Amino acid sequence: MSASAPAPEGEGVATAVKHALGWLVLGNAVGLYLSILLLDPSLQIAAWTYGRWVPVHLNAQLYGWTSLPLVAWLLFMYEVSSSRAARWAAPAVWAWTAALALGALHWLNGETGGKIFLDWKDGALWAFVAALVLLWSVLAVAWKQRAGGWSKLRWRVSLGGLVGLAMVPAAIILTASPATYPPVDHTTGGPTGSSLLGSSLIVVGLMLLLPRAVAGIGKGKAGWGTWAYFGFCWVFFGIAEAVGGTHFDWWQNVSLLLMPPWAWLLARDWSGFEWPAGSRVWRTAMFGWWGLLVLTGYLMYFPWILDRIKFTQGLVAHSHLAMAGFTTSFCALLTVILTGKRLGGPVTVGVWHLAVVAMIVTLAAMGWREGAGPSWMLKNPTWREWGLMVRCACGVAMLSVSCVWLTQWKTR
């Protein structure tokens, strides 16, 4: 089914989408370079080691490709293009990109707080905080001018959104500090099941909100049972997070067991909306990756599985399932909905997903073998060399596709 095209997105939304695709290209290029370094470490560039490139790759994908479509979504929902703040929308996006670029230089020079995805430190941290404050100011000005004509419910939700977003700069400063750290499963060194549940519920909330904010016609099929279950999951998260524990404790395992039902609940809810043309392929891919993500995430948390793969390519495989599979599909869907433009044709979309599947299967197989014993660290077995070459080939394919997407988008 197709709905009417969304309203003109404005310069801010268009700029955010272009920057997001640009960061996707850069993040993929760095990822390919990391794959090459695993095969031939002699190709290292000066003091910019593998360890210094890793945060550049991760943060380009999270704060660039993943976050900027959400920034575009905010600019769209607060109707910034129709407000006095319209001329500041694009500069706010550029400030975001500038802060991320400054962060990349910091990380390459070894200046980092040491937390994965929270590497912000010193000048890069304050540049990013300034970008967040500028974006919030743009949204606040637009809300003050436009909210008077909105429904009472939308007025309240948008105000609550502004209040929540106002806390983000302080939250970034606090969580990026080496003095603070979330609960950790001391038997694995990784997050607890409840922490994973909490982060996943944020994604669930976004997926419940998306069609109601921008999809168009329809009311969805999330009845009172779905919303009650959403509230129950948050309550369970709060209790389990306060109690803590390890993956040997039942409440931490149940935390992850609460996630698989969302694969069906969300797909059922979304079937009640009409969607723009060109979005179906990304919706299908997104739910396919989402179902696989929550299922494998639960299975991997079992002690006898996690203890074997936690320091191997197995976790890298799951990260690619999350970012290259689910998150990329979600962000691509969001860009289609916000702009009314298709992202990629059948060939590039197919190549992307085939490359992601090949990479995930290869990395998972490598991780399982690596977890069987440390002998692979003492020599380069043939299976590992072939695995790394497949990883590079997949990286080439994904980088090529992202370049095509960016080039095609700029010429439209």
Secondary structure, 3 states (H helix, E strand, C coil): CECCCCCCCHHHHHHHHHHHHHHHHHHHHHHHHHHHHHHCHHHCECCECHHHHHHHHHHHHHHHHHHHHHHHHHHHHCCHHHCCCHHHHHHHHHHHHHHHHHHHHHHHCCCCCCCCCCCCCHHHHHHHHHHHHHHHHHHHHHHHHHHHHCCHHHHHHHHHHHHHHHCHHHHHHHHHCCCCCCCEECCCCEECHHHHHHHHHHHHHHHHHHHHHHHCCECCCCCHHHHHHHHHHHHHHHHHHHHCCCCCCHHHHHHHHCCCHHHHHHHHHHCCECECCCCHHHHHHHHHHHHHHHHHHHHHCCHHHHHHHCCCHHHHHHHHHHHHHHHHHHHHHHHHHHHCCCCCCHHHHHHHHHHHHHHHHHHHHHHHHHCCCCHHHHCCCHHHHHHHHHHHHHHHHHHHHHHHHHHHHHCC
